[in-house]
């Protein structure tokens, strides 16, 4: 079983998997509505719009583990993302990304090292993991890395070509 086979729930509460998105490449991101990094939703949406036609998808996972910055209900999160940031990429149910209740998806993803060779716990909201459609994790980008940073765009381009 790979990370794309794991059982998930959509923000609307429907059963889902990352593999069910049919993407060749995914950018998995833990998100929050009340964070200083929340404007990254704009860049994530632009990436999604730019590369969706080539088999790319962003997958957003709300998480309330960092100073309670995602306190909303699924309906409130969906409304906020749509109304404020125009988010159209798939959003999933709120999960834990660290600690004892860490979702199995993140149990796997946090073993991947970032560009500095550091693996382990998610540091904050908007940490990004690039994952092939077959479930192979490719790259990890820390929260302060803008979604449209050259290193992320280059990694997406490389992965979509191969």
C-alpha positions as CSV (number, residue, x, y, z in Angstrom):
1,X,0.0,0.0,0.0
2,X,1.2,3.5,-0.8
3,X,0.2,6.9,0.4
4,X,-2.1,7.3,-2.6
5,X,-4.0,4.2,-1.5
6,X,-4.7,5.3,2.1
7,X,-8.3,5.9,3.1
8,X,-9.1,9.6,3.4
9,X,-12.2,11.8,3.7
10,X,-13.0,14.8,1.5
11,X,-13.8,18.1,3.2
12,X,-17.5,17.2,2.5
13,X,-17.0,13.9,4.4
14,X,-17.0,11.6,1.4
15,X,-14.5,8.6,1.3
16,X,-11.6,9.3,-1.0
17,X,-7.9,8.4,-1.7
18,X,-5.2,10.5,-3.3
19,X,-5.0,7.9,-6.1
20,X,-8.7,8.6,-6.8
21,X,-7.7,12.1,-7.9
22,X,-6.1,10.5,-11.0
23,X,-3.1,12.8,-10.9
24,X,0.4,11.9,-12.1
25,X,1.8,14.3,-9.5
26,X,0.5,15.8,-6.2
27,X,1.5,18.6,-3.9
28,X,0.2,17.6,-0.5
29,X,-0.1,20.6,1.9
30,X,-1.3,21.0,5.5
31,X,-3.3,24.2,5.5
32,X,-4.9,26.6,7.9
33,X,-7.3,29.6,7.6
34,X,-5.9,31.8,10.3
35,X,-2.2,31.7,9.8
36,X,0.3,34.3,8.6
37,X,1.0,31.9,5.7
38,X,-2.6,31.5,4.7
39,X,-2.1,33.8,1.6
40,X,-0.1,30.8,0.2
41,X,-3.6,29.5,-0.9
42,X,-3.3,31.9,-3.8
43,X,0.0,30.4,-5.1
44,X,-1.3,26.9,-4.5
45,X,-4.4,27.6,-6.6
46,X,-2.3,29.2,-9.4
47,X,-0.1,26.1,-9.5
48,X,-3.2,23.9,-9.6
49,X,-4.6,25.9,-12.5
50,X,-1.3,26.0,-14.4
51,X,-0.5,22.3,-14.2
52,X,-3.8,20.5,-13.8
53,X,-4.0,19.8,-17.5
54,X,-0.7,18.0,-17.3
55,X,-1.8,15.6,-14.5
56,X,-1.0,17.7,-11.5
57,X,-3.1,18.3,-8.4
58,X,-2.8,20.1,-5.1
59,X,-4.3,18.3,-2.1
60,X,-5.1,20.4,0.9
61,X,-5.4,19.0,4.4
62,X,-6.7,21.4,7.1
63,X,-4.9,21.0,10.4
64,X,-5.6,22.7,13.7
65,X,-2.4,21.6,15.5
66,X,-0.4,24.8,15.1
67,X,-1.8,27.4,17.6
68,X,-5.4,26.5,16.7
69,X,-5.1,28.3,13.4
70,X,-7.7,26.0,11.7
71,X,-10.7,26.0,14.1
72,X,-13.5,26.0,11.6
73,X,-16.0,23.3,10.7
74,X,-15.7,21.7,7.2
75,X,-18.4,24.0,5.9
76,X,-16.6,27.1,7.3
77,X,-13.3,26.0,5.8
78,X,-14.8,25.3,2.4
79,X,-16.6,28.7,2.4
80,X,-13.4,30.5,3.5
81,X,-11.2,28.9,0.9
82,X,-13.7,29.4,-1.9
83,X,-14.8,33.0,-1.1
84,X,-11.5,34.5,0.0
85,X,-8.9,32.5,-2.1
86,X,-11.0,31.0,-4.9
87,X,-9.7,27.5,-4.1
88,X,-10.8,24.8,-6.5
89,X,-8.2,22.2,-5.8
90,X,-9.3,19.2,-3.7
91,X,-9.6,19.7,0.0
92,X,-9.7,16.9,2.5
93,X,-11.0,16.5,6.1
94,X,-9.1,18.1,9.0
95,X,-6.3,15.8,10.2
96,X,-3.4,15.7,12.6
97,X,0.0,15.8,10.9
98,X,2.1,15.3,14.1
99,X,1.9,13.5,17.4
100,X,0.1,10.3,18.6
101,X,-2.9,10.9,16.3
102,X,-0.9,11.7,13.2
103,X,-2.7,10.5,10.1
104,X,-1.1,7.5,8.3
105,X,-0.5,9.7,5.3
106,X,1.7,12.0,7.3
107,X,3.3,9.1,9.2
108,X,4.8,8.2,5.8
109,X,5.4,11.7,4.5
110,X,7.4,13.0,7.5
111,X,10.0,10.3,6.8
112,X,11.0,12.2,3.7
113,X,13.9,14.7,4.2
114,X,13.8,18.3,3.0
115,X,16.5,19.9,0.9
116,X,18.7,20.3,4.0
117,X,18.4,16.5,4.7
118,X,16.0,17.0,7.7
119,X,13.1,14.6,8.1
120,X,10.7,14.4,11.0
121,X,7.7,16.4,12.3
122,X,5.9,19.0,10.2
123,X,7.2,22.4,11.3
124,X,4.0,24.5,10.7
125,X,1.1,25.1,8.5
126,X,1.7,25.0,4.7
127,X,4.5,22.4,4.6
128,X,4.5,20.9,1.2
129,X,5.2,17.3,-0.1
130,X,5.6,16.5,-3.8
131,X,4.3,13.0,-4.4
132,X,4.1,10.9,-7.7
133,X,0.7,9.5,-8.6
134,X,2.1,6.0,-7.7
135,X,2.6,7.2,-4.1
136,X,6.4,7.8,-4.3
137,X,7.3,10.9,-2.2
138,X,9.7,13.1,-4.2
139,X,10.4,16.3,-2.4
140,X,9.6,18.2,0.8
141,X,9.4,22.0,1.1
142,X,9.1,23.7,4.4
143,X,6.2,26.1,5.3
144,X,8.0,29.4,4.4
145,X,8.8,28.2,0.9
146,X,6.3,30.0,-1.3
147,X,4.3,27.5,-3.5
148,X,5.5,29.3,-6.6
149,X,9.2,29.4,-5.5
150,X,11.6,28.4,-8.3
151,X,12.6,25.2,-6.5
152,X,9.0,24.0,-6.3
153,X,8.2,24.9,-9.9
154,X,11.4,23.2,-11.1
155,X,10.5,20.1,-9.2
156,X,7.0,20.0,-10.6
157,X,8.3,20.5,-14.2
158,X,10.9,17.8,-13.8
159,X,8.4,15.3,-12.4
160,X,5.8,16.0,-15.1
161,X,8.4,15.4,-17.8
162,X,9.7,12.1,-16.5
